[in-house]
């Protein structure tokens, strides 16, 4: 078979493959699935949790949710729900019976089993920025997304060990026709990364194509593909009170093949949801449970997670705001409700800033730490997000990865261990009141791994920083980005599987890909 231009055929399989330690660009932390040891922050008491739960049940039973998909409506009617056109009402007993079918966690196995992730419990995985239509970097400024920039972000996704999932398109490549965009993008995901892959629920053809591409790239039979989760999708409600046709269609297709579905209502308080955060959370929970009940009815036990994207708008302009105090509380409150239902949770690392400046980082840090505080299992948009999701930035991606590594280090037992050698009484006695700890053996034995070591932050004093060129954080991140791109090497891939993937993509392109409105 003729290889694609610039593509070398790679022999060997990913099965049992060890994870590459990293390259010279930065000295990063090893691949791991972070485990959050902290108790969640719980702003609601038990009565408050019940009030929101009962409020969600009243929405579902008295007001109903619009299901704009006839197949979904037919399933719910067969389940005994009250159907009036597209409006579906369901009672609490039915909803909670369906919630009881949902597993508390799931394991997703990508092409490289060494990159397997567990969604649930105290595990916390980070996912790249997904879906912005534009990109921004220090050389080119803001511009529409294109395929080359898309591939750059996929390379960053593969390179950083603190990113665990290749989520949606990190930037939308509008230079590829929408009919075949998913074929090119997912092919590159499967070739340039060996991490868990995502499918957009945007029409039957796209969903079916992506499932088949994941199956072929892994050399899996249909039975092997369905035997365990291999990929996932995320769907959003159309707040208020709607689930649209393509999202439901894709979710049902994945659920029937035992692939996980993350259900994430997008509720902005003051615009698409009540202005009060408890009202916005209640609406979000109702919308999520409605879709969860549908999926558990048609595919009992299929893996699902509930996502939160509840924030507020700027009441002066109507623009979405992220990383706000209200966003943080909404995330924590949602965490309490999701734990009540016993399923995994998704949150996000988001901001409203337009460039990777101080505002971008404090809003993103607020978002990320609220995810930590809420016991979140999946953090979407954890690296690279700007302008409320309209821009992806490689500099911001790298700056965010510094924060993600700090969070991972914060989780490590070494930061709060209390064994006798950690309490260090002998060292304290040795130094006494007039010495220092730099040279003693206790320090010498531990100093190399005692503290987190940054790769973007500059800890030198002002004079040393100034003598070295006065380089600001954005520029340091940009240099790292360019170095990673220069030395990036894709992971190994079985040659036969690669050829099967390419043949499928070429055939589907010849067939026209997915229908569009263009």
VEXDREN-2710 file (C-alpha; in Angstrom, 1 decimal):
% VEXDREN-2710
k/r/px/py/pz
1/UNK/0.0/0.0/0.0
2/UNK/1.2/3.5/-0.8
3/UNK/2.0/5.4/2.4
4/UNK/0.7/8.9/3.1
5/UNK/3.2/11.7/2.2
6/UNK/5.5/12.2/5.1
7/UNK/4.3/9.2/7.0
8/UNK/6.6/6.3/7.8
9/UNK/5.2/2.9/8.3
10/UNK/5.9/1.8/11.9
11/UNK/6.3/-1.9/12.7
12/UNK/5.6/-3.5/16.1
13/UNK/2.6/-3.5/18.4
14/UNK/1.5/-1.3/21.2
15/UNK/0.4/-4.2/23.3
16/UNK/2.7/-4.4/26.4
17/UNK/4.5/-1.3/25.2
18/UNK/6.3/0.7/27.8
19/UNK/5.6/4.4/28.0
20/UNK/8.4/6.6/26.7
21/UNK/10.0/8.5/29.5
22/UNK/10.0/11.8/27.8
23/UNK/12.5/13.9/25.9
24/UNK/15.0/16.7/26.4
25/UNK/12.5/19.5/26.1
26/UNK/11.5/19.3/29.8
27/UNK/12.2/17.0/32.7
28/UNK/8.5/16.0/33.4
29/UNK/6.9/13.8/36.0
30/UNK/6.2/10.2/34.9
31/UNK/2.9/8.9/33.6
32/UNK/0.5/8.1/36.4
33/UNK/-3.2/8.2/37.2
34/UNK/-3.5/10.7/40.1
35/UNK/-5.3/9.6/43.2
36/UNK/-6.9/12.4/45.2
37/UNK/-6.4/11.7/48.9
38/UNK/-8.4/14.7/50.2
39/UNK/-12.0/14.7/51.6
40/UNK/-14.2/16.7/49.2
41/UNK/-15.4/20.2/50.0
42/UNK/-19.1/20.0/50.8
43/UNK/-20.9/23.3/51.1
44/UNK/-24.3/21.6/51.3
45/UNK/-25.5/19.7/54.4
46/UNK/-27.4/16.5/53.9
47/UNK/-30.7/18.4/53.8
48/UNK/-29.4/20.7/51.1
49/UNK/-28.4/17.7/49.0
50/UNK/-31.9/16.3/49.4
51/UNK/-33.5/19.7/48.5
52/UNK/-31.6/19.8/45.2
53/UNK/-32.3/16.1/44.5
54/UNK/-36.0/16.6/45.1
55/UNK/-36.0/19.7/43.0
56/UNK/-34.5/17.8/40.1
57/UNK/-37.1/15.1/40.6
58/UNK/-39.9/17.7/40.4
59/UNK/-38.4/19.0/37.2
60/UNK/-38.4/15.5/35.7
61/UNK/-41.8/14.5/36.9
62/UNK/-43.8/17.8/36.6
63/UNK/-42.1/19.8/33.9
64/UNK/-40.3/17.2/31.8
65/UNK/-37.4/17.3/29.4
66/UNK/-37.6/17.8/25.6
67/UNK/-36.0/14.8/23.8
68/UNK/-35.6/15.8/20.2
69/UNK/-34.9/12.3/19.1
70/UNK/-37.8/10.0/18.1
71/UNK/-35.9/6.8/19.0
72/UNK/-35.1/8.1/22.5
73/UNK/-38.8/9.2/23.0
74/UNK/-40.0/5.7/21.8
75/UNK/-37.6/4.0/24.3
76/UNK/-38.8/6.2/27.2
77/UNK/-42.5/5.7/26.3
78/UNK/-41.9/1.9/26.3
79/UNK/-40.3/2.4/29.8
80/UNK/-43.6/3.9/31.0
81/UNK/-42.6/7.6/31.0
82/UNK/-45.3/10.2/30.2
83/UNK/-44.8/11.4/26.7
84/UNK/-46.4/14.4/25.1
85/UNK/-44.8/14.9/21.7
86/UNK/-41.1/15.5/22.5
87/UNK/-41.8/16.3/26.1
88/UNK/-40.9/13.3/28.4
89/UNK/-41.8/13.2/32.1
90/UNK/-40.4/10.5/34.4
91/UNK/-41.0/9.8/38.1
92/UNK/-38.5/9.5/40.8
93/UNK/-38.8/5.7/41.2
94/UNK/-38.0/5.1/37.5
95/UNK/-35.1/7.6/37.6
96/UNK/-33.5/6.1/40.7
97/UNK/-34.0/2.5/39.4
98/UNK/-32.0/3.5/36.3
99/UNK/-29.4/5.3/38.4
100/UNK/-28.9/2.1/40.4
101/UNK/-28.0/0.3/37.2
102/UNK/-25.0/2.7/36.4
103/UNK/-21.6/1.5/37.5
104/UNK/-19.6/3.5/40.0
105/UNK/-16.5/3.3/37.9
106/UNK/-15.2/2.1/34.6
107/UNK/-11.8/1.3/33.0
108/UNK/-11.0/2.5/29.5
109/UNK/-8.3/0.7/27.6
110/UNK/-6.7/2.5/24.6
111/UNK/-4.4/1.2/22.0
112/UNK/-1.5/1.1/24.5
113/UNK/-2.7/-0.8/27.5
114/UNK/-0.1/0.9/29.6
115/UNK/-2.2/4.1/29.1
116/UNK/-5.3/2.5/30.6
117/UNK/-7.4/4.8/32.8
118/UNK/-9.9/4.2/35.6
119/UNK/-12.8/6.7/35.8
120/UNK/-14.3/6.7/39.3
121/UNK/-13.4/6.4/42.9
122/UNK/-10.6/8.8/43.9
123/UNK/-8.9/8.7/40.5
124/UNK/-8.6/12.0/38.6
125/UNK/-7.6/12.2/35.0
126/UNK/-6.8/15.3/32.9
127/UNK/-8.0/15.9/29.3
128/UNK/-6.7/18.3/26.7
129/UNK/-8.6/21.4/25.6
130/UNK/-11.4/20.5/23.2
131/UNK/-13.4/22.2/20.5
132/UNK/-12.2/25.8/20.2
133/UNK/-12.7/27.2/16.6
134/UNK/-9.6/29.4/17.0
135/UNK/-6.0/29.2/18.0
136/UNK/-3.6/31.8/19.5
137/UNK/0.2/31.7/19.9
138/UNK/2.9/34.3/20.4
139/UNK/4.1/34.1/16.8
140/UNK/0.9/34.1/14.8
141/UNK/-1.7/35.7/17.2
142/UNK/-5.3/34.7/16.9
143/UNK/-6.5/32.8/13.8
144/UNK/-9.0/30.2/12.7
145/UNK/-8.1/26.6/13.5
146/UNK/-6.3/24.5/10.9
147/UNK/-5.2/20.9/10.5
148/UNK/-1.5/21.6/11.2
149/UNK/-2.3/23.4/14.4
150/UNK/-4.7/20.6/15.4
151/UNK/-1.7/18.1/15.0
152/UNK/0.5/20.4/17.1
153/UNK/-2.0/20.1/20.0
154/UNK/-2.3/16.4/19.5
155/UNK/1.5/16.1/19.8
156/UNK/1.4/18.2/23.0
157/UNK/-1.4/15.9/24.3
158/UNK/0.8/12.8/23.7
159/UNK/4.0/14.4/25.0
160/UNK/2.7/15.5/28.4
161/UNK/2.4/12.7/30.9
162/UNK/0.0/14.7/33.0
163/UNK/-2.6/14.6/30.1
164/UNK/-4.3/11.3/30.2
165/UNK/-6.9/11.5/27.4
166/UNK/-6.9/12.7/23.8
167/UNK/-10.3/14.4/24.1
168/UNK/-12.2/16.3/21.4
169/UNK/-10.4/18.3/18.7
170/UNK/-8.0/20.6/20.6
171/UNK/-8.8/23.1/17.8
172/UNK/-11.3/22.8/15.0
173/UNK/-9.5/22.4/11.7
174/UNK/-11.8/24.4/9.4
175/UNK/-9.5/23.9/6.4
176/UNK/-10.9/20.3/6.2
177/UNK/-14.4/19.8/5.0
178/UNK/-16.9/18.9/7.7
179/UNK/-17.9/15.7/5.8
180/UNK/-14.5/14.1/6.3
181/UNK/-13.0/16.2/9.1
182/UNK/-13.6/13.5/11.7
183/UNK/-11.8/10.9/9.5
184/UNK/-8.6/12.9/9.3
185/UNK/-8.7/14.1/12.9
186/UNK/-9.3/10.8/14.5
187/UNK/-6.8/9.1/12.3
188/UNK/-4.2/11.6/13.6
189/UNK/-5.3/11.0/17.1
190/UNK/-4.8/7.3/16.8
191/UNK/-1.4/7.6/15.0
192/UNK/0.1/10.5/17.0
193/UNK/-1.1/9.3/20.5
194/UNK/-1.6/6.1/22.3
195/UNK/-4.0/7.5/24.9
196/UNK/-7.8/7.1/25.3
197/UNK/-9.7/8.5/22.3
198/UNK/-13.0/10.5/22.2
199/UNK/-15.8/10.6/19.6
200/UNK/-18.1/13.5/19.0
201/UNK/-21.7/12.6/19.0
202/UNK/-22.5/14.6/15.8
203/UNK/-24.4/12.2/13.6
204/UNK/-24.6/8.5/13.1
205/UNK/-21.9/8.3/10.5
206/UNK/-19.3/10.1/12.5
207/UNK/-19.9/8.0/15.6
208/UNK/-19.9/4.8/13.8
209/UNK/-16.8/5.8/11.8
210/UNK/-14.9/6.6/15.0
211/UNK/-15.8/3.4/16.8
212/UNK/-14.7/1.4/13.7
213/UNK/-11.4/3.4/13.5
214/UNK/-10.6/2.7/17.2
215/UNK/-11.5/-1.0/16.6
216/UNK/-9.2/-1.3/13.5
217/UNK/-6.3/0.7/15.0
218/UNK/-6.4/-1.7/18.0
219/UNK/-6.6/-4.8/15.8
220/UNK/-9.8/-5.8/17.7
221/UNK/-12.6/-8.0/16.8
222/UNK/-16.1/-6.6/17.3
223/UNK/-16.5/-8.9/20.4
224/UNK/-13.2/-7.6/21.8
225/UNK/-14.3/-4.0/21.2
226/UNK/-17.5/-4.5/23.0
227/UNK/-16.0/-6.6/25.8
228/UNK/-14.6/-3.5/27.6
229/UNK/-14.6/0.3/27.1
230/UNK/-12.1/1.4/24.5
231/UNK/-13.1/5.0/23.9
232/UNK/-15.9/7.4/25.0
233/UNK/-18.1/10.3/24.1
234/UNK/-19.3/13.4/25.9
235/UNK/-22.8/14.8/25.2
236/UNK/-24.2/18.2/26.2
237/UNK/-27.8/19.1/26.9
238/UNK/-29.3/22.1/25.2
239/UNK/-30.2/24.0/28.3
240/UNK/-32.8/24.7/29.4
241/UNK/-34.6/21.4/29.4
242/UNK/-33.6/19.9/26.0
243/UNK/-31.5/17.0/24.6
244/UNK/-31.0/17.3/20.9
245/UNK/-31.1/14.6/18.2
246/UNK/-27.4/14.0/17.3
247/UNK/-26.1/13.9/20.8
248/UNK/-28.8/11.4/21.9
249/UNK/-28.2/9.3/18.8
250/UNK/-24.5/9.1/19.4
251/UNK/-24.9/8.4/23.1
252/UNK/-27.3/5.6/22.4
253/UNK/-25.0/4.1/19.8
254/UNK/-22.0/4.0/22.1
255/UNK/-24.0/2.8/25.1
256/UNK/-25.3/-0.2/23.1
257/UNK/-21.7/-1.1/22.4
258/UNK/-20.7/-0.7/26.0
259/UNK/-18.6/2.4/25.5
260/UNK/-18.8/5.2/28.2
261/UNK/-20.9/8.3/27.8
262/UNK/-20.3/11.5/29.8
263/UNK/-23.4/13.6/30.2
264/UNK/-22.6/17.3/30.7
265/UNK/-25.4/19.9/30.8
266/UNK/-24.1/23.4/29.9
267/UNK/-26.0/25.6/32.3
268/UNK/-25.0/29.3/32.6
269/UNK/-26.7/30.9/35.6
270/UNK/-28.6/34.0/34.6
271/UNK/-28.9/33.0/30.9
272/UNK/-29.7/29.3/30.3
273/UNK/-30.4/28.5/34.0
274/UNK/-31.8/30.3/37.1
275/UNK/-29.6/33.1/38.4
276/UNK/-29.1/31.3/41.7
277/UNK/-26.4/28.6/41.7
278/UNK/-28.6/26.1/43.5
279/UNK/-31.2/26.6/40.9
280/UNK/-28.7/26.2/38.1
281/UNK/-27.3/23.1/39.7
282/UNK/-30.7/21.6/40.1
283/UNK/-31.5/22.2/36.5
284/UNK/-28.2/20.7/35.4
285/UNK/-28.8/17.6/37.6
286/UNK/-32.3/17.1/36.1
287/UNK/-31.0/17.3/32.5
288/UNK/-28.1/14.9/33.3
289/UNK/-30.3/12.3/35.0
290/UNK/-32.8/12.4/32.2
291/UNK/-30.2/11.2/29.7
292/UNK/-28.7/8.8/32.2
293/UNK/-32.1/7.1/32.7
294/UNK/-32.5/6.7/28.9
295/UNK/-29.1/5.1/28.5
296/UNK/-29.5/2.8/31.4
297/UNK/-32.9/1.7/30.1
298/UNK/-31.6/0.8/26.7
299/UNK/-28.2/-0.6/27.8
300/UNK/-28.3/-1.5/31.5
301/UNK/-24.9/-1.2/33.2
302/UNK/-23.3/0.8/30.4
303/UNK/-20.6/3.2/31.8
304/UNK/-21.8/6.7/32.3
305/UNK/-20.6/9.8/34.1
306/UNK/-22.3/13.1/35.1
307/UNK/-20.5/16.3/34.1
308/UNK/-20.9/19.8/35.4
309/UNK/-20.4/22.9/33.3
310/UNK/-22.4/25.2/35.5
311/UNK/-21.1/28.7/35.7
312/UNK/-22.5/32.3/35.4
313/UNK/-22.6/35.0/32.9
314/UNK/-21.3/38.6/33.1
315/UNK/-24.7/40.3/33.7
316/UNK/-23.3/43.5/32.1
317/UNK/-22.4/41.9/28.7
318/UNK/-24.0/38.4/28.8
319/UNK/-20.6/36.8/28.2
320/UNK/-19.8/33.5/30.0
321/UNK/-17.6/33.8/33.0
322/UNK/-15.4/30.9/34.3
323/UNK/-13.3/30.3/37.4
324/UNK/-15.6/32.5/39.4
325/UNK/-16.5/31.9/43.0
326/UNK/-19.9/30.8/41.8
327/UNK/-18.4/28.4/39.3
328/UNK/-16.3/26.9/42.1
329/UNK/-19.3/26.4/44.4
330/UNK/-21.5/25.0/41.7
331/UNK/-18.8/22.4/41.0
332/UNK/-18.5/21.5/44.6
333/UNK/-22.3/21.2/45.0
334/UNK/-22.5/19.1/41.9
335/UNK/-19.8/16.8/43.3
336/UNK/-22.0/16.2/46.3
337/UNK/-25.0/15.3/44.2
338/UNK/-23.0/13.0/41.9
339/UNK/-21.6/11.1/44.9
340/UNK/-25.2/10.8/46.1
341/UNK/-26.0/9.1/42.8
342/UNK/-22.9/6.9/42.9
343/UNK/-21.5/7.6/39.4
344/UNK/-18.2/9.2/38.2
345/UNK/-18.0/13.0/37.7
346/UNK/-16.6/15.3/35.1
347/UNK/-15.6/19.0/35.5
348/UNK/-13.4/21.4/33.6
349/UNK/-10.3/23.6/33.7
350/UNK/-11.6/26.8/32.2
351/UNK/-11.3/30.6/32.0
352/UNK/-12.6/33.6/30.2
353/UNK/-9.3/35.3/29.6
354/UNK/-8.3/36.0/26.0
355/UNK/-4.5/35.4/26.2
356/UNK/-2.4/33.3/28.6
357/UNK/-2.0/36.1/31.2
358/UNK/-2.5/36.4/35.0
359/UNK/-6.3/36.3/34.6
360/UNK/-6.1/33.1/32.5
361/UNK/-4.1/31.4/35.2
362/UNK/-6.0/32.5/38.3
363/UNK/-9.3/31.6/36.7
364/UNK/-8.0/28.2/35.4
365/UNK/-6.5/27.5/38.9
366/UNK/-9.8/28.3/40.5
367/UNK/-11.5/25.8/38.1
368/UNK/-8.9/23.1/38.5
369/UNK/-8.9/23.4/42.3
370/UNK/-12.7/23.3/42.4
371/UNK/-12.4/20.0/40.5
372/UNK/-10.0/18.7/43.1
373/UNK/-12.3/19.9/45.9
374/UNK/-15.4/18.3/44.4
375/UNK/-13.8/14.8/43.9
376/UNK/-14.0/15.1/40.1
377/UNK/-12.8/12.1/38.1
378/UNK/-12.4/13.6/34.7
379/UNK/-11.2/17.2/34.1
380/UNK/-12.0/18.4/30.6
381/UNK/-10.1/21.3/29.0
382/UNK/-7.4/20.9/31.6
383/UNK/-4.7/22.4/29.4
384/UNK/-4.9/25.0/26.7
385/UNK/-8.3/26.7/27.0
386/UNK/-8.8/30.5/26.5
387/UNK/-11.7/33.0/25.7
388/UNK/-14.4/30.8/27.2
389/UNK/-13.6/28.0/24.9
390/UNK/-13.2/30.0/21.7
391/UNK/-9.3/29.8/21.6
392/UNK/-6.8/27.1/22.2
393/UNK/-3.2/28.2/22.9
394/UNK/0.0/26.1/23.1
395/UNK/1.6/28.5/25.5
396/UNK/-1.5/28.2/27.8
397/UNK/-1.4/24.4/27.3
398/UNK/2.2/24.2/28.7
399/UNK/1.5/26.7/31.5
400/UNK/-1.5/24.6/32.5
401/UNK/0.5/21.4/32.5
402/UNK/2.8/23.0/35.1
403/UNK/-0.3/23.5/37.3
404/UNK/-1.4/19.9/36.6
405/UNK/1.9/18.5/37.7
406/UNK/1.8/20.6/40.9
407/UNK/-1.7/19.1/41.6
408/UNK/-0.3/15.6/41.1
409/UNK/2.6/16.4/43.4
410/UNK/0.2/17.8/46.0
411/UNK/-1.6/14.4/45.9
412/UNK/1.6/12.4/46.6
413/UNK/1.9/10.9/50.1
414/UNK/5.4/12.3/50.4
415/UNK/3.9/15.8/50.9
416/UNK/2.1/14.7/54.0
417/UNK/3.9/11.6/55.3
418/UNK/4.3/11.3/59.0
419/UNK/6.7/8.4/59.5
420/UNK/9.5/8.9/62.1
421/UNK/12.0/9.9/59.4
422/UNK/9.5/12.5/58.1
423/UNK/9.0/14.0/61.5
424/UNK/12.8/14.2/61.6
425/UNK/13.5/14.7/65.3
426/UNK/17.1/13.5/65.0
427/UNK/17.7/16.1/62.3
428/UNK/16.1/18.8/64.3
429/UNK/18.3/17.8/67.3
430/UNK/21.5/17.7/65.1
431/UNK/20.9/21.2/63.7
432/UNK/19.8/22.8/66.9
433/UNK/18.9/26.5/67.2
434/UNK/22.0/27.9/65.4
435/UNK/22.6/25.7/62.4
436/UNK/21.0/25.1/59.0
437/UNK/19.7/22.0/57.2
438/UNK/21.4/22.3/53.9
439/UNK/24.4/20.1/54.6
440/UNK/23.1/17.5/57.0
441/UNK/22.7/13.9/55.9
442/UNK/18.9/13.9/56.3
443/UNK/18.8/16.6/53.7
444/UNK/21.5/15.2/51.4
445/UNK/19.6/11.8/51.3
446/UNK/16.4/13.5/50.2
447/UNK/17.0/16.9/48.5
448/UNK/16.8/15.7/44.9
449/UNK/13.2/14.5/45.3
450/UNK/12.1/16.5/48.3
451/UNK/10.2/19.2/46.4
452/UNK/8.4/19.8/43.2
453/UNK/10.7/21.0/40.4
454/UNK/9.0/23.3/37.8
455/UNK/9.7/23.3/34.1
456/UNK/8.1/26.7/33.3
457/UNK/8.3/28.7/36.5
458/UNK/11.5/30.6/37.1
459/UNK/12.4/30.7/40.8
460/UNK/15.6/32.8/40.5
461/UNK/15.7/36.3/42.0
462/UNK/14.9/39.4/39.9
463/UNK/18.6/40.2/39.1
464/UNK/19.4/36.7/37.8
465/UNK/16.2/36.6/35.8
466/UNK/17.0/40.1/34.3
467/UNK/20.5/39.1/33.4
468/UNK/19.2/36.0/31.6
469/UNK/17.0/38.2/29.3
470/UNK/13.9/39.0/31.5
471/UNK/11.9/36.2/29.8
472/UNK/8.2/36.2/30.8
473/UNK/6.3/33.0/31.4
474/UNK/4.5/33.1/28.1
475/UNK/7.8/33.2/26.2
476/UNK/9.3/30.4/28.2
477/UNK/6.2/28.3/27.5
478/UNK/6.5/29.2/23.8
479/UNK/10.1/28.1/23.6
480/UNK/9.2/24.8/25.2
481/UNK/6.3/24.3/22.7
482/UNK/8.7/24.9/19.8
483/UNK/11.2/22.5/21.2
484/UNK/8.6/19.7/21.7
485/UNK/7.4/20.1/18.2
486/UNK/11.0/19.9/16.8
487/UNK/11.8/16.6/18.6
488/UNK/8.4/14.9/18.8
489/UNK/8.2/11.2/17.9
490/UNK/4.9/9.4/17.5
491/UNK/4.4/6.2/19.6
492/UNK/5.0/2.9/17.8
493/UNK/2.0/1.3/16.0
494/UNK/1.4/-2.1/14.5
495/UNK/1.9/-1.8/10.8
496/UNK/-1.0/-4.0/9.8
497/UNK/-3.3/-2.1/12.1
498/UNK/-2.1/1.2/10.7
499/UNK/-2.7/0.1/7.1
500/UNK/-6.2/-1.1/8.0
501/UNK/-7.0/2.3/9.6
502/UNK/-5.7/4.1/6.5
503/UNK/-7.7/1.9/4.1
504/UNK/-10.8/2.6/6.1
505/UNK/-10.3/6.3/6.1
506/UNK/-9.6/6.4/2.3
507/UNK/-12.7/4.3/1.6
508/UNK/-15.0/6.5/3.7
509/UNK/-13.6/9.6/2.1
510/UNK/-14.4/8.1/-1.3
511/UNK/-17.9/7.4/-0.1
512/UNK/-18.3/11.1/0.9
513/UNK/-17.9/10.8/4.7
514/UNK/-20.7/12.1/6.8
515/UNK/-23.6/14.2/5.3
516/UNK/-23.5/17.9/6.0
517/UNK/-25.7/20.9/5.4
518/UNK/-23.1/22.5/3.1
END
